[in-house]
Amino acid sequence: MEVLLWDGTLSSHDFHVAARAFTENWKQFNPTLPPWIWVPSRLSEQGYLSLEKICIVGSSKEHEQKDVDEEEPEPVDNATLVETSSPQVCYYDFHILYSDSYRVPVLYFRAYCIDGQPLAWDEIEKVLPACSAKVLLESKWTFITQEEHPHLNRPWYKLHPCGTSEWMKLLFLGDESLAKKGVAFEQYLVSWLSVVGQVVGLRIPFEMLNHHKSCN
């Protein structure tokens, strides 16, 4: 499909295709990072992608992540970066779901302390990347809400999908390597998460982005 004729959305089938390609590429180019896993849904035919128990240590002086529990070290995702005014340890779970209403992927996430205590939104804001506050304040398409996770029936935070199809089309149109061969749904999630993930400090590793560009 030509990008000019595309509305920026993808079907449920296309989402499954994109999810499968995304997980395979992630494992191939990021073998030392925790994998994204496809989780079948018990409630419907649809499932979702999951990246969980990401341990993040944030510091304004040392922008790094490291394991803090030497007895049972949790995986550290070097693709994430969190900045905060004082050293703090927290875990993040990220889920990518398909929205039937908007026909685009949606990023759900939750954050909690090392003792399992969930972080309130004002606490999460403190450890979000500095650029996130500006994006959330200025962008009419980017805002975070809290609502029930469709598959888990528990409150999670969600990056609202309003406007996703519009900026995804603009993203493909504005990148010659993405636009020249038409819409490749296998590459959709890489492009999408390279933008959306930055809001919550989740970044696509350079090797994966580089491969993504070379495939188009």
C-alpha positions in Angstrom: 0.0 0.0 0.0 1.2 3.5 -0.9 1.8 5.7 2.1 -0.3 8.5 0.5 -3.3 6.3 0.4 -2.8 4.9 3.9 -4.7 6.4 6.9 -2.1 5.4 9.5 -4.0 2.6 11.1 -3.6 -1.2 11.0 -6.0 -4.1 11.3 -6.0 -6.6 14.1 -4.3 -9.1 11.7 -1.7 -6.5 10.8 -1.0 -5.9 14.5 -0.3 -9.6 15.0 2.1 -9.5 12.0 3.8 -6.5 13.4 4.0 -7.9 16.9 5.6 -11.2 15.7 8.2 -9.3 13.7 8.9 -6.9 16.5 9.5 -9.7 19.1 11.8 -11.5 16.7 13.8 -8.5 15.8 14.1 -7.5 19.5 15.5 -10.9 20.4 17.9 -10.9 17.5 19.4 -7.4 18.0 19.0 -7.2 21.8 19.9 -10.6 23.2 21.1 -9.2 26.5 17.8 -7.3 27.1 14.6 -8.7 28.5 12.4 -10.0 25.7 9.0 -8.8 24.6 6.6 -11.7 25.0 3.3 -12.3 23.3 0.6 -13.0 25.9 -2.6 -14.8 24.6 -5.8 -13.4 26.0 -8.2 -15.5 28.0 -11.0 -13.1 27.2 -10.8 -12.8 23.5 -8.9 -13.8 20.4 -6.6 -10.9 20.8 -3.4 -10.9 22.9 -0.8 -8.3 23.7 2.9 -7.8 24.0 4.5 -7.7 27.4 7.8 -6.4 28.8 7.9 -6.7 32.6 10.0 -6.3 35.7 12.3 -3.7 34.2 14.5 -2.5 37.1 15.4 1.2 36.8 17.8 3.1 39.0 17.5 6.8 38.3 19.9 9.6 39.2 20.4 13.1 38.0 24.2 12.8 38.4 24.5 9.2 37.1 22.2 8.4 34.2 22.5 4.7 34.5 20.6 1.5 35.4 21.9 -1.4 37.5 20.8 -4.3 39.6 20.2 -3.5 43.2 19.3 -6.9 44.5 22.5 -9.0 44.4 20.7 -12.1 45.6 18.0 -12.1 43.0 19.0 -9.6 40.3 16.3 -8.5 38.0 16.9 -7.8 34.3 18.0 -4.3 33.4 16.8 -2.8 30.2 19.5 -0.6 28.8 17.1 0.8 26.3 15.4 2.8 29.1 16.6 5.9 30.7 15.0 7.5 33.7 16.2 10.7 35.4 15.3 11.8 38.9 16.6 14.2 41.5 17.7 11.4 43.9 18.6 7.8 43.4 15.5 5.7 43.4 14.7 2.1 42.4 11.5 1.2 40.7 10.1 -1.5 38.4 8.1 -0.9 35.2 5.8 -3.2 33.3 5.0 -2.3 29.7 2.2 -3.8 27.6 1.3 -3.1 24.0 -2.3 -3.7 23.2 -4.4 -3.3 20.0 -7.2 -0.7 20.1 -10.2 -1.8 18.1 -11.7 1.7 18.3 -8.6 3.6 17.0 -7.1 0.6 15.1 -3.6 1.4 16.4 -1.4 0.0 19.2 -1.7 1.4 22.7 1.0 1.5 25.3 -0.1 0.6 28.9 2.3 0.7 31.8 2.6 0.6 35.6 5.3 1.4 38.0 6.0 0.1 41.5 8.7 0.1 44.2 11.0 -2.7 45.0 8.6 -3.8 47.7 5.7 -4.0 45.3 4.0 -0.8 46.3 2.5 0.9 43.2 3.7 4.4 42.4 1.2 7.2 42.3 1.2 9.5 39.2 3.0 12.3 41.0 5.8 9.9 41.9 6.0 8.5 38.3 6.2 12.1 37.0 9.4 12.6 39.1 11.2 9.7 37.4 10.0 10.3 33.8 12.6 11.7 31.4 12.8 15.5 31.5 11.6 15.7 27.9 8.4 13.9 28.8 7.0 16.7 30.9 7.3 19.1 28.0 5.8 16.7 25.5 2.8 15.9 27.8 2.3 19.6 28.4 2.5 20.8 24.9 1.3 18.0 22.6 -2.4 17.9 22.0 -2.1 14.2 20.9 0.0 12.9 23.9 -1.6 12.5 27.3 -1.6 9.8 29.9 -4.7 8.5 31.6 -5.4 5.8 34.2 -8.0 3.1 33.4 -8.7 -0.6 33.8 -6.4 -2.8 31.8 -8.7 -4.6 29.3 -7.1 -8.0 29.9 -6.2 -7.8 33.6 -9.1 -5.8 35.1 -6.7 -3.7 37.1 -5.9 0.0 36.9 -2.9 0.8 34.6 -1.7 4.0 33.0 -2.1 4.3 29.3 -0.7 6.6 26.7 -3.9 7.7 24.9 -4.0 6.6 21.2 -5.8 9.8 20.1 -4.0 11.1 17.0 -1.7 8.1 16.7 -2.8 7.3 13.1 -2.3 10.9 12.0 1.3 11.2 13.3 2.2 7.6 12.2 1.2 8.6 8.6 3.2 11.8 8.9 6.2 9.8 10.3 6.1 7.4 7.3 5.7 10.3 4.8 8.5 12.3 6.4 11.0 9.4 6.3 12.2 8.5 2.8 13.4 5.1 3.8 9.9 4.3 5.2 7.9 5.8 2.4 9.8 4.6 -0.7 8.5 1.0 -0.6 5.0 1.7 0.8 3.6 0.7 4.2 5.4 -2.3 5.7 3.3 -3.4 8.7 6.2 -5.6 9.9 8.1 -2.3 10.7 5.1 -0.5 12.2 5.8 -1.2 15.9 9.4 -0.2 15.7 8.5 3.2 14.3 5.6 3.6 16.7 7.6 2.7 19.8 10.6 4.8 18.8 8.2 7.8 19.3 5.8 6.7 22.0 8.4 5.0 24.2 10.3 8.2 24.7 7.4 9.6 26.7 7.9 7.0 29.4 11.7 6.6 29.0 11.5 3.4 27.0 13.8 3.6 24.0 14.4 1.4 21.0 18.1 0.4 20.9 20.1 1.9 18.1 21.0 -1.5 16.5 17.3 -2.3 16.1 16.5 1.1 14.6 19.4 0.9 12.2 18.2 -2.6 11.0 14.7 -1.2 10.7 15.9 1.6 8.4 18.0 -0.7 6.3 15.0 -3.0 5.7 13.0 -0.3 4.1 
